[in-house]
């Protein structure tokens, strides 16, 4: 006989945990509206935002389909919460009248600063570590008329230098601490547990956990190779000539290549000369 260890419950919200964002749009008079939200997902360069249809953000986007999506860090939750009981609508919609009031100066109320965007009219939030400028491509009514799905093409991304992996176009996931909203509570992200094999910034086999490479060791090819072996990964020398050596870093089962070391470091070349090039 099969037993079910789960309870059947009816929670009032289904926010299991997503990053909070602040959406900035342009009001009819050219001023900026700022509103907190958390319903969204991303695929490629597209974001899909879930927005309430009785909010000022939605009204602005229907008429002026540009916006910025600004992701605060976990330490900025108080700024987000200051916006929780205000709306840019005047008068306040009847359904919100018992808990909202009209506020036009939302940046000031939250203690945040407008920052001029480069490709769209609405401003960015200067204090937000990660900022997206976007153009609305489609708005789809929800099954419930109280919300709509807003599809946004991200046309520019801005990140603080400390979030950027030097020499790449990548965000350092270890440095990014988004504000997570779960069941009406705010949380920090927590510690890294692992990564997917498609991660452009990981440095070891995902099934073995994070290798926590130190910056100085990551720059030394032999040290990097030794660390890879220490975590159970395998390797294969692919190329060796006067210009350098290429070593494939493979999964621990000797399977697919995960990354490569390409270097002309003299010590690395001497080591490679002692190995046999594999096809």
Backbone as JSON, one array per atom type, in Angstrom:
{
  "sequence": "XXXXXXXXXXXXXXXXXXXXXXXXXXXXXXXXXXXXXXXXXXXXXXXXXXXXXXXXXXXXXXXXXXXXXXXXXXXXXXXXXXXXXXXXXXXXXXXXXXXXXXXXXXXXXXXXXXXXXXXXXXXXXXXXXXXXXXXXXXXXXXXXXXXXXXXXXXXXXXXXXXXXXXXXXXXXXXXXXXXXXXXXXXXXXXXXXXXXXXXXXXXXXXXXXXXXXXXXXXXXXXXXXXXXXXXXXXXXXXXXXXXXXXXXXXXXXXXXXXXXXXXXXXXXXXXXXXXXXXX",
  "N": [[0.84, -1.19, 0.0], [0.58, 2.17, -0.89], [1.92, 5.03, 0.68], [1.36, 8.46, 1.36], [3.37, 11.08, 2.19], [2.87, 13.74, 2.23], [1.02, 16.76, 2.99], [-2.2, 18.0, 2.12], [-2.74, 21.24, 1.31], [-3.89, 24.71, 1.31], [-2.37, 27.26, 0.5], [-2.23, 30.86, 0.73], [-0.68, 32.24, -1.05], [1.6, 31.51, -3.74], [4.32, 31.96, -3.91], [7.15, 30.58, -4.16], [9.78, 31.29, -4.05], [11.56, 33.68, -5.5], [13.75, 36.04, -7.19], [13.49, 39.43, -6.19], [12.41, 42.3, -8.04], [12.65, 45.7, -9.15], [10.58, 47.59, -11.04], [10.8, 50.15, -13.34], [8.94, 52.63, -14.92], [7.57, 54.99, -17.32], [5.64, 57.76, -16.48], [2.63, 59.5, -17.69], [3.24, 62.25, -17.56], [5.93, 62.35, -17.88], [7.48, 61.83, -15.64], [8.93, 59.35, -13.41], [7.71, 56.12, -12.56], [7.93, 53.73, -9.98], [7.99, 50.39, -8.98], [7.72, 47.49, -6.88], [8.19, 43.99, -7.6], [7.9, 40.42, -8.15], [7.21, 38.3, -9.74], [8.37, 36.64, -12.39], [10.21, 35.36, -15.25], [13.01, 34.21, -17.2], [14.29, 33.79, -20.51], [16.79, 33.31, -22.7], [17.31, 36.41, -24.23], [14.96, 37.44, -23.39], [12.55, 38.58, -21.05], [9.8, 37.59, -19.07], [7.33, 39.2, -17.48], [5.12, 39.18, -14.75], [2.51, 41.23, -14.19], [0.27, 43.25, -12.26], [-2.87, 44.32, -13.5], [-4.17, 46.55, -12.61], [-2.3, 48.34, -11.79], [0.01, 51.16, -11.84], [2.34, 50.68, -13.27], [1.64, 48.8, -15.26], [-0.3, 50.27, -16.69], [1.3, 52.34, -17.67], [3.05, 50.92, -19.37], [1.41, 49.95, -21.36], [0.91, 52.24, -22.83], [3.43, 53.42, -23.15], [5.84, 51.59, -24.07], [8.39, 50.91, -22.72], [10.9, 50.12, -20.29], [12.74, 49.7, -17.2], [14.31, 47.03, -15.5], [15.24, 46.37, -12.38], [17.44, 44.84, -10.2], [17.58, 44.47, -6.83], [20.02, 44.06, -4.17], [20.34, 41.63, -1.49], [20.61, 43.05, 0.87], [19.09, 45.3, 0.56], [16.41, 45.18, 1.2], [14.73, 46.72, 2.79], [14.35, 49.11, 1.41], [12.84, 48.18, -0.71], [10.55, 47.3, 0.64], [9.49, 49.69, 1.54], [8.0, 50.55, -0.57], [5.8, 48.98, -0.65], [3.16, 49.6, 0.11], [2.18, 51.61, -1.47], [0.95, 53.26, -4.44], [1.11, 54.33, -7.85], [-1.23, 55.08, -8.98], [-3.98, 57.29, -9.28], [-7.19, 58.12, -8.81], [-6.72, 55.71, -6.1], [-7.17, 52.32, -7.02], [-10.28, 50.67, -6.36], [-10.15, 48.09, -5.22], [-7.74, 48.17, -3.93], [-7.86, 50.18, -2.12], [-8.09, 49.95, 0.66], [-5.57, 49.37, 1.63], [-3.57, 50.71, 0.26], [-1.98, 53.78, -0.73], [-1.85, 56.75, -2.74], [1.17, 57.65, -4.29], [3.51, 59.7, -5.73], [6.19, 60.27, -5.71], [8.12, 58.03, -5.72], [10.77, 57.06, -5.86], [12.08, 58.75, -4.06], [10.68, 58.14, -1.71], [11.48, 55.49, -1.28], [14.13, 55.87, -0.81], [15.92, 55.77, -2.88], [17.76, 56.34, -5.98], [17.34, 57.98, -9.07], [18.75, 56.97, -12.15], [20.04, 57.8, -15.22], [18.99, 56.1, -18.13], [20.37, 54.38, -21.04], [19.31, 53.46, -23.47], [16.57, 53.45, -23.26], [13.63, 55.3, -22.17], [12.64, 55.33, -19.39], [14.16, 55.64, -16.13], [17.02, 54.01, -14.56], [17.62, 52.25, -11.44], [19.89, 53.56, -9.4], [21.14, 52.41, -7.15], [20.75, 49.69, -7.44], [22.42, 46.66, -7.95], [22.31, 45.19, -10.33], [21.03, 45.87, -13.47], [18.53, 46.04, -15.96], [17.76, 47.26, -19.16], [14.83, 47.57, -21.09], [12.58, 46.69, -23.83], [9.18, 46.49, -24.46], [7.7, 43.77, -26.04], [5.41, 42.24, -26.33], [2.17, 42.01, -24.86], [0.23, 39.92, -22.98], [-2.99, 39.03, -22.02], [-3.86, 37.71, -18.82], [-5.19, 34.55, -17.58], [-6.7, 35.11, -15.38], [-8.19, 38.21, -15.14], [-6.91, 40.07, -13.57], [-4.19, 40.21, -13.88], [-1.39, 40.47, -16.19], [0.78, 39.14, -18.72], [3.86, 40.31, -19.5], [5.99, 40.58, -22.07], [9.36, 41.14, -22.47], [12.06, 42.44, -24.24], [15.39, 42.4, -23.45], [17.56, 45.01, -23.83], [19.85, 46.18, -22.96], [22.31, 45.54, -20.48], [23.37, 46.35, -17.24], [25.89, 46.15, -14.82], [27.38, 46.16, -11.58], [30.92, 46.58, -11.12], [32.03, 44.67, -9.35], [30.47, 42.45, -9.69], [31.15, 41.38, -12.06], [32.86, 39.05, -14.13], [36.16, 39.38, -14.82], [37.42, 40.01, -18.11], [35.47, 38.62, -19.43], [32.0, 38.23, -20.48], [30.39, 37.64, -18.39], [28.35, 37.3, -15.42], [29.45, 37.01, -12.11], [28.41, 34.4, -10.28], [28.97, 33.84, -7.64], [29.39, 36.27, -6.47], [27.03, 37.59, -6.64], [24.26, 38.57, -4.86], [21.17, 38.24, -4.72], [17.95, 39.59, -3.72], [15.67, 37.53, -2.3], [12.3, 36.58, -2.56], [9.99, 34.85, -0.73], [7.04, 33.31, 0.01], [6.02, 35.69, 1.09], [8.09, 36.66, 2.65], [11.42, 37.97, 3.02], [14.6, 36.88, 1.85], [18.13, 36.07, 1.94], [20.37, 34.76, -0.58], [21.84, 32.49, 0.21], [24.38, 29.88, 0.6], [26.49, 28.67, -2.06], [25.74, 25.59, -3.65], [26.32, 23.98, -5.8], [26.53, 23.52, -9.4], [25.35, 23.8, -12.83], [26.29, 21.77, -15.65], [26.52, 23.39, -17.85], [27.41, 25.83, -17.02], [29.13, 28.9, -17.49], [31.08, 29.82, -15.81], [31.91, 28.01, -13.92], [34.39, 25.82, -12.42], [34.96, 23.14, -12.1], [34.04, 19.59, -11.87], [30.52, 19.23, -11.85], [29.18, 17.33, -10.26], [30.7, 17.01, -8.02], [30.68, 19.14, -6.36], [31.38, 22.61, -5.41], [34.56, 23.87, -6.44], [35.86, 26.06, -5.39], [38.04, 27.71, -6.32], [40.93, 29.62, -5.75], [41.72, 32.97, -6.77], [44.46, 33.36, -7.46], [45.42, 30.75, -7.9], [43.86, 29.92, -9.99], [44.95, 31.18, -12.14], [47.29, 29.86, -12.71], [48.26, 27.33, -14.75], [49.16, 24.65, -14.12], [48.53, 24.45, -11.42], [45.78, 24.73, -11.59], [45.15, 22.44, -13.03], [45.95, 20.46, -11.2], [44.16, 20.95, -9.13], [41.79, 20.31, -10.42], [42.14, 17.54, -10.83], [42.17, 16.82, -8.17], [39.54, 17.04, -7.47], [38.48, 14.92, -8.68], [38.22, 15.03, -11.42], [39.04, 14.27, -14.88], [41.6, 14.46, -17.44], [42.92, 15.39, -20.7], [45.59, 15.69, -22.91], [45.48, 17.63, -25.71], [46.66, 19.23, -27.73], [49.95, 20.31, -28.66], [52.44, 22.54, -29.26], [54.97, 24.88, -30.39], [53.74, 27.21, -29.71], [52.05, 26.79, -27.58], [50.05, 24.79, -25.27], [47.19, 22.63, -25.19], [44.81, 21.45, -23.05], [42.21, 19.24, -22.36], [39.66, 19.38, -19.96], [37.86, 17.01, -18.35], [34.79, 15.29, -17.47], [34.38, 13.38, -14.43], [33.97, 10.73, -15.06], [35.46, 10.3, -17.24], [34.3, 11.21, -19.49], [32.54, 13.64, -21.35], [34.0, 16.75, -22.46], [34.45, 19.43, -20.29], [35.75, 21.86, -19.87], [38.65, 23.8, -20.88], [42.21, 24.06, -20.66], [44.3, 26.39, -21.9], [47.47, 27.33, -22.62], [50.67, 28.98, -22.66], [52.52, 28.91, -20.75], [55.77, 28.44, -19.48], [56.44, 26.36, -17.57], [54.18, 24.81, -17.75], [54.34, 24.0, -20.41], [56.65, 22.42, -20.33], [55.76, 20.35, -18.69], [53.71, 19.39, -20.35], [55.19, 18.42, -22.49], [56.09, 16.03, -21.57], [53.95, 14.41, -21.66], [51.63, 12.38, -23.56], [50.14, 13.26, -26.56], [46.67, 13.13, -27.01], [44.11, 11.95, -29.22]],
  "CA": [[0.0, 0.0, 0.0], [1.4, 3.37, -1.0], [1.63, 6.08, 1.65], [1.72, 9.81, 0.94], [3.88, 11.82, 3.33], [2.58, 15.16, 2.05], [-0.28, 17.28, 3.38], [-2.93, 18.82, 1.16], [-2.96, 22.56, 1.94], [-4.35, 25.78, 0.42], [-1.69, 28.51, 0.86], [-2.82, 32.05, 0.12], [0.21, 32.66, -2.14], [2.45, 30.43, -4.24], [5.65, 32.49, -4.15], [8.07, 29.62, -3.54], [11.08, 31.94, -3.9], [12.12, 34.26, -6.72], [14.38, 37.33, -6.93], [12.7, 40.66, -6.27], [12.9, 43.33, -8.95], [11.98, 47.0, -9.16], [10.31, 47.96, -12.42], [10.64, 51.59, -13.54], [8.24, 52.98, -16.15], [7.41, 56.44, -17.48], [4.28, 58.28, -16.34], [2.23, 60.4, -18.79], [3.87, 63.57, -17.46], [7.38, 62.2, -18.05], [8.14, 61.4, -14.42], [9.13, 57.9, -13.33], [7.03, 55.3, -11.58], [8.78, 52.63, -9.51], [7.16, 49.43, -8.27], [8.35, 46.19, -6.62], [7.5, 42.8, -8.11], [8.77, 39.23, -8.1], [6.76, 37.3, -10.71], [9.06, 36.78, -13.67], [11.16, 34.34, -15.65], [13.84, 34.66, -18.31], [14.74, 32.82, -21.5], [17.6, 34.07, -23.65], [17.28, 37.85, -23.97], [13.59, 37.83, -23.09], [11.97, 38.44, -19.72], [8.35, 37.62, -18.98], [6.96, 39.77, -16.19], [3.72, 39.13, -14.36], [2.16, 42.52, -13.57], [-1.15, 43.51, -12.0], [-3.42, 45.22, -14.52], [-4.68, 47.79, -12.01], [-1.18, 49.12, -11.3], [0.51, 52.21, -12.72], [3.36, 50.11, -14.16], [0.96, 48.21, -16.41], [-0.91, 51.35, -17.46], [2.37, 53.05, -18.39], [3.63, 50.08, -20.42], [0.45, 49.88, -22.48], [1.05, 53.47, -23.61], [4.85, 53.72, -23.39], [6.36, 50.23, -23.84], [9.79, 50.81, -22.33], [11.03, 49.98, -18.84], [13.96, 49.11, -16.66], [14.11, 46.01, -14.47], [16.38, 46.6, -11.49], [17.49, 43.79, -9.18], [18.29, 44.89, -5.61], [20.73, 43.04, -3.41], [19.6, 41.17, -0.32], [20.66, 44.05, 1.93], [18.26, 46.46, 0.22], [15.01, 44.8, 1.31], [13.93, 47.79, 3.41], [13.98, 50.05, 0.34], [11.75, 47.54, -1.45], [9.35, 47.24, 1.49], [8.9, 51.04, 1.64], [7.11, 50.73, -1.71], [4.79, 47.93, -0.63], [1.81, 50.08, 0.38], [1.89, 52.8, -2.27], [0.68, 53.06, -5.85], [1.14, 55.54, -8.67], [-2.57, 55.35, -9.48], [-4.76, 58.32, -8.59], [-7.36, 57.59, -7.45], [-6.33, 54.33, -5.84], [-8.22, 51.38, -7.4], [-11.15, 50.3, -5.25], [-9.7, 46.86, -4.57], [-6.53, 48.44, -3.15], [-8.05, 51.39, -1.31], [-7.98, 49.7, 2.1], [-4.19, 49.16, 2.06], [-2.64, 51.5, -0.56], [-2.19, 55.22, -0.9], [-1.18, 57.28, -3.93], [2.48, 58.27, -4.06], [4.16, 59.99, -7.01], [7.65, 60.38, -5.53], [8.45, 56.71, -5.2], [12.21, 56.95, -5.65], [12.41, 59.44, -2.81], [10.11, 57.38, -0.6], [12.28, 54.29, -1.06], [15.51, 56.22, -0.54], [16.68, 55.35, -4.05], [18.16, 57.42, -6.87], [17.18, 57.77, -10.5], [19.97, 56.96, -12.96], [19.63, 57.88, -16.62], [19.22, 54.93, -18.97], [21.08, 54.67, -22.28], [18.54, 53.11, -24.66], [15.13, 53.59, -23.02], [13.3, 56.54, -21.46], [12.58, 55.22, -17.92], [15.48, 55.59, -15.49], [17.43, 52.86, -13.78], [17.8, 52.48, -10.01], [21.34, 53.62, -9.24], [21.62, 51.53, -6.08], [20.57, 48.28, -7.79], [23.67, 46.15, -8.53], [22.08, 44.64, -11.66], [19.97, 46.67, -14.09], [18.21, 45.71, -17.35], [16.9, 48.15, -19.94], [14.03, 46.68, -21.92], [11.5, 47.11, -24.72], [8.06, 45.55, -24.43], [7.4, 43.2, -27.35], [4.04, 41.73, -26.36], [1.45, 41.92, -23.59], [-0.79, 38.9, -23.1], [-3.87, 39.0, -20.85], [-3.83, 36.49, -18.04], [-6.45, 33.83, -17.41], [-7.34, 36.01, -14.43], [-8.02, 39.57, -15.68], [-6.17, 40.91, -12.65], [-2.77, 40.28, -14.22], [-1.02, 40.27, -17.58], [2.15, 38.69, -18.94], [4.53, 41.32, -20.3], [7.23, 40.04, -22.64], [10.31, 42.25, -22.58], [13.39, 42.16, -24.79], [16.44, 43.15, -22.75], [18.41, 45.64, -24.85], [21.14, 46.53, -22.35], [22.5, 45.07, -19.11], [24.37, 47.09, -16.47], [26.26, 45.44, -13.6], [28.49, 46.72, -10.82], [32.18, 45.88, -11.45], [32.32, 43.53, -8.48], [29.68, 41.31, -10.14], [31.61, 40.99, -13.39], [34.05, 38.2, -14.24], [37.05, 40.12, -15.74], [37.79, 39.38, -19.36], [34.33, 37.88, -19.97], [30.71, 38.92, -20.44], [29.61, 36.88, -17.43], [28.13, 37.68, -14.03], [30.02, 36.06, -11.16], [27.3, 33.99, -9.41], [29.39, 33.86, -6.25], [29.36, 37.64, -5.98], [25.68, 38.13, -6.78], [23.41, 38.22, -3.72], [19.85, 38.82, -4.96], [16.95, 39.58, -2.67], [14.72, 36.47, -2.63], [10.98, 36.72, -1.95], [9.37, 33.55, -0.59], [5.88, 33.29, 0.89], [5.89, 37.03, 1.7], [9.25, 36.97, 3.47], [12.64, 38.24, 2.27], [15.73, 36.02, 2.2], [19.36, 36.11, 1.17], [20.46, 33.61, -1.45], [22.45, 31.33, 0.83], [25.66, 29.45, 0.06], [26.47, 27.87, -3.29], [25.74, 24.15, -3.45], [26.82, 23.31, -7.0], [26.26, 24.25, -10.64], [25.04, 22.95, -13.97], [27.45, 21.54, -16.51], [26.6, 24.44, -18.86], [27.86, 27.09, -16.41], [30.33, 29.46, -18.11], [32.04, 30.3, -14.8], [32.31, 26.92, -13.02], [35.76, 25.36, -12.67], [35.15, 21.76, -11.68], [32.92, 18.71, -12.19], [29.39, 19.64, -11.03], [28.72, 16.33, -9.3], [31.6, 16.94, -6.87], [30.56, 20.33, -5.53], [32.17, 23.75, -5.85], [35.98, 23.73, -6.16], [36.35, 27.24, -4.66], [39.39, 28.08, -6.76], [41.43, 30.93, -5.4], [42.09, 33.68, -7.98], [45.84, 33.19, -7.88], [45.64, 29.41, -8.41], [43.16, 29.78, -11.26], [45.76, 31.74, -13.2], [48.43, 29.0, -12.94], [47.68, 26.15, -15.37], [49.44, 23.4, -13.42], [47.74, 24.46, -10.19], [44.39, 24.49, -11.97], [45.06, 21.03, -13.38], [46.03, 19.68, -9.97], [42.9, 21.11, -8.4], [40.79, 19.54, -11.17], [42.34, 16.13, -10.49], [41.81, 16.65, -6.77], [38.09, 16.91, -7.38], [38.05, 13.71, -9.38], [38.1, 15.22, -12.85], [40.08, 13.7, -15.72], [42.09, 15.41, -18.44], [43.59, 14.8, -21.87], [46.38, 16.64, -23.68], [44.96, 17.61, -27.07], [47.56, 19.86, -28.67], [51.2, 20.82, -28.12], [53.4, 23.04, -30.25], [55.81, 25.94, -29.84], [52.91, 28.33, -29.28], [51.31, 26.5, -26.37], [49.45, 23.47, -25.07], [45.75, 22.61, -24.94], [44.42, 20.29, -22.25], [40.78, 19.13, -22.09], [39.23, 18.99, -18.62], [36.7, 16.17, -18.62], [34.02, 14.8, -16.33], [35.11, 12.38, -13.65], [33.83, 9.42, -15.66], [36.27, 10.28, -18.45], [33.39, 11.51, -20.6], [32.57, 14.85, -22.14], [34.85, 17.87, -22.06], [33.75, 20.49, -19.57], [36.49, 23.1, -20.05], [40.0, 23.59, -21.43], [43.33, 24.91, -20.27], [45.13, 26.77, -23.04], [48.52, 28.13, -22.01], [52.05, 28.91, -23.14], [53.36, 29.03, -19.57], [56.92, 27.54, -19.66], [56.33, 25.16, -16.74], [53.1, 24.01, -18.3], [54.84, 23.4, -21.64], [57.57, 21.35, -19.97], [54.92, 19.24, -18.25], [52.99, 18.84, -21.5], [56.15, 17.7, -23.34], [56.27, 14.69, -21.01], [52.73, 13.67, -21.85], [51.36, 11.95, -24.92], [48.97, 13.93, -27.12], [45.58, 12.2, -27.28], [43.23, 12.46, -30.28]],
  "C": [[0.88, 1.24, 0.0], [0.96, 4.42, 0.01], [2.11, 7.42, 1.12], [2.13, 10.6, 2.18], [3.54, 13.31, 3.28], [1.17, 15.51, 2.53], [-0.91, 18.02, 2.21], [-3.27, 20.13, 1.85], [-3.41, 23.56, 0.87], [-3.67, 27.09, 0.83], [-2.29, 29.7, 0.11], [-1.97, 32.59, -1.02], [1.09, 31.47, -2.53], [3.85, 30.92, -4.59], [6.68, 31.59, -3.46], [9.48, 30.2, -3.39], [11.65, 32.39, -5.23], [12.79, 35.59, -6.38], [13.4, 38.49, -7.09], [13.28, 41.57, -7.35], [12.07, 44.6, -8.78], [11.82, 47.41, -10.61], [10.03, 49.47, -12.49], [10.0, 51.82, -14.9], [8.05, 54.49, -16.19], [5.94, 56.82, -17.39], [3.93, 59.2, -17.51], [2.9, 61.76, -18.75], [5.39, 63.51, -17.57], [8.13, 61.82, -16.8], [8.22, 59.87, -14.38], [8.26, 57.28, -12.25], [7.95, 54.13, -11.23], [7.92, 51.69, -8.68], [7.92, 48.13, -8.04], [7.52, 45.05, -7.19], [8.45, 41.62, -7.97], [8.37, 38.18, -9.13], [7.45, 37.53, -12.05], [9.86, 35.52, -13.97], [11.87, 34.83, -16.9], [14.19, 33.49, -19.22], [15.49, 33.59, -22.58], [17.61, 35.54, -23.27], [15.89, 38.35, -23.61], [13.27, 37.61, -21.61], [10.46, 38.41, -19.87], [7.99, 38.06, -17.57], [5.47, 39.57, -15.95], [3.37, 40.39, -13.6], [0.66, 42.64, -13.37], [-1.68, 44.55, -12.98], [-4.0, 46.5, -13.92], [-3.56, 48.66, -11.44], [-0.73, 50.16, -12.31], [1.56, 51.67, -13.7], [2.71, 49.56, -15.43], [0.36, 49.3, -17.3], [0.15, 52.1, -18.27], [2.88, 52.22, -19.56], [2.7, 49.92, -21.6], [0.63, 51.08, -23.39], [2.49, 53.77, -24.01], [5.65, 52.45, -23.08], [7.87, 50.13, -23.65], [9.85, 50.75, -20.81], [12.46, 49.62, -18.48], [13.57, 48.13, -15.58], [15.38, 46.01, -13.63], [16.34, 45.58, -10.35], [18.27, 44.27, -7.97], [19.04, 43.73, -4.99], [19.94, 42.7, -2.16], [19.58, 42.22, 0.79], [19.77, 45.25, 1.7], [16.77, 46.17, 0.4], [14.15, 45.9, 1.92], [13.48, 48.82, 2.38], [12.81, 49.49, -0.47], [10.47, 47.6, -0.64], [8.71, 48.62, 1.65], [7.9, 51.31, 0.51], [5.89, 49.82, -1.67], [3.37, 48.44, -0.49], [1.46, 51.34, -0.4], [1.67, 52.41, -3.73], [0.79, 54.39, -6.58], [-0.21, 55.91, -9.21], [-3.27, 56.39, -8.61], [-6.06, 58.54, -9.37], [-6.88, 56.15, -7.33], [-7.47, 53.42, -6.28], [-8.99, 50.88, -6.19], [-10.64, 49.08, -4.49], [-8.47, 47.07, -3.7], [-6.7, 49.57, -2.14], [-7.83, 51.15, 0.17], [-6.53, 49.54, 2.56], [-3.15, 49.93, 1.25], [-2.99, 52.98, -0.48], [-1.41, 55.67, -2.14], [0.13, 57.94, -3.54], [3.16, 58.46, -5.41], [5.69, 60.0, -6.9], [8.19, 59.07, -4.93], [9.95, 56.52, -4.98], [12.6, 57.57, -4.32], [11.9, 58.67, -1.61], [10.97, 56.16, -0.26], [13.72, 54.6, -0.67], [16.44, 55.8, -1.66], [16.87, 56.51, -5.01], [17.92, 57.05, -8.32], [18.53, 57.87, -11.22], [19.55, 56.89, -14.42], [19.96, 56.58, -17.36], [19.88, 55.34, -20.28], [20.22, 54.45, -23.52], [17.03, 53.25, -24.49], [14.89, 54.84, -22.18], [13.24, 56.39, -19.94], [13.98, 55.1, -17.32], [15.76, 54.23, -14.86], [17.46, 53.24, -12.3], [19.3, 52.42, -9.73], [21.85, 52.61, -8.23], [21.5, 50.04, -6.41], [21.84, 47.74, -8.46], [23.52, 45.64, -9.96], [20.86, 45.32, -12.26], [19.79, 46.23, -15.54], [17.39, 46.84, -17.95], [16.12, 47.28, -20.92], [12.97, 47.38, -22.75], [10.4, 46.04, -24.68], [7.75, 45.08, -25.85], [5.98, 42.64, -27.46], [3.47, 41.73, -24.95], [0.29, 40.95, -23.8], [-1.67, 38.91, -21.86], [-3.75, 37.67, -20.12], [-5.17, 35.79, -18.04], [-7.33, 34.59, -16.42], [-7.13, 37.43, -14.95], [-7.23, 40.51, -14.77], [-4.69, 41.01, -12.95], [-2.59, 40.09, -15.72], [0.42, 39.81, -17.64], [2.81, 39.64, -19.94], [5.86, 40.76, -20.77], [8.16, 41.18, -23.02], [11.6, 41.75, -23.21], [14.41, 43.03, -24.06], [17.42, 43.69, -23.79], [19.74, 46.11, -24.28], [21.15, 46.05, -20.91], [23.61, 45.88, -18.46], [24.64, 46.32, -15.17], [27.39, 46.18, -12.9], [29.77, 45.93, -11.13], [32.43, 44.65, -10.61], [31.48, 42.29, -8.84], [30.21, 40.7, -11.43], [32.85, 40.1, -13.31], [34.99, 38.86, -15.25], [37.41, 39.31, -16.97], [36.67, 38.58, -20.01], [33.11, 38.79, -20.03], [29.8, 38.32, -19.37], [29.47, 37.59, -16.08], [28.73, 36.6, -13.14], [28.91, 35.64, -10.19], [27.68, 33.98, -7.94], [29.32, 35.24, -5.63], [27.95, 38.23, -5.96], [24.8, 37.62, -5.65], [22.03, 38.85, -3.91], [18.96, 38.74, -3.73], [15.86, 38.59, -3.08], [13.42, 36.69, -1.85], [10.3, 35.36, -1.93], [8.26, 33.6, 0.44], [5.81, 34.55, 1.77], [6.97, 37.34, 2.73], [10.45, 37.17, 2.56], [13.78, 37.36, 2.78], [16.96, 36.39, 1.38], [19.44, 34.82, 0.36], [20.96, 32.36, -0.76], [23.74, 30.94, 0.12], [25.48, 28.62, -1.21], [26.56, 26.39, -2.96], [26.34, 23.39, -4.62], [26.48, 24.14, -8.22], [25.88, 23.26, -11.72], [26.27, 22.81, -14.85], [27.59, 22.61, -17.59], [27.08, 25.78, -18.31], [29.12, 27.61, -17.08], [31.39, 29.88, -17.11], [32.5, 29.2, -13.85], [33.68, 26.41, -13.4], [36.0, 23.93, -12.23], [33.94, 20.91, -12.02], [31.72, 19.0, -11.28], [28.96, 18.62, -10.0], [29.58, 16.27, -8.04], [31.53, 18.17, -5.98], [31.53, 21.41, -5.95], [33.64, 23.62, -5.49], [36.57, 24.9, -5.41], [37.79, 27.57, -5.03], [39.76, 29.48, -6.28], [41.88, 31.64, -6.67], [43.52, 33.42, -8.42], [46.11, 31.8, -8.43], [44.99, 29.22, -9.76], [43.99, 30.3, -12.41], [46.97, 30.87, -13.52], [47.93, 27.68, -13.49], [47.95, 24.84, -14.64], [48.67, 23.32, -12.11], [46.27, 24.15, -10.49], [44.18, 23.02, -12.31], [45.08, 20.14, -12.14], [44.74, 19.77, -9.17], [41.79, 20.3, -9.08], [40.9, 18.04, -10.83], [41.92, 15.85, -9.05], [40.32, 16.5, -6.56], [37.57, 15.76, -8.24], [37.93, 13.85, -10.87], [39.25, 14.54, -13.6], [40.5, 14.73, -16.76], [42.72, 14.66, -19.6], [44.32, 15.91, -22.61], [45.97, 16.53, -25.14], [45.95, 18.17, -28.1], [48.82, 20.32, -27.95], [52.08, 21.26, -29.28], [54.17, 24.18, -29.6], [54.99, 27.1, -29.28], [52.14, 28.05, -27.99], [50.77, 25.09, -26.34], [47.97, 23.64, -24.77], [45.41, 21.32, -24.22], [42.91, 20.34, -22.03], [40.56, 18.7, -20.64], [37.9, 18.28, -18.77], [36.0, 15.75, -17.33], [34.75, 13.64, -15.66], [34.99, 10.97, -14.21], [34.63, 9.29, -16.95], [35.48, 10.64, -19.68], [33.62, 12.86, -21.23], [33.49, 15.93, -21.56], [34.0, 18.95, -21.42], [34.41, 21.84, -19.81], [37.85, 22.76, -20.65], [40.99, 24.51, -20.74], [44.16, 25.15, -21.53], [46.2, 27.72, -22.53], [49.86, 27.93, -22.71], [53.02, 29.1, -21.98], [54.52, 28.02, -19.68], [56.83, 26.25, -18.84], [55.26, 24.23, -17.28], [53.55, 23.3, -19.59], [55.82, 22.26, -21.34], [56.81, 20.11, -19.5], [54.24, 18.57, -19.44], [53.91, 18.02, -22.4], [56.37, 16.27, -22.84], [55.05, 13.8, -21.17], [52.56, 13.25, -23.31], [50.09, 12.61, -25.41], [47.94, 12.88, -27.48], [44.65, 12.79, -28.33], [41.92, 12.97, -29.71]]
}
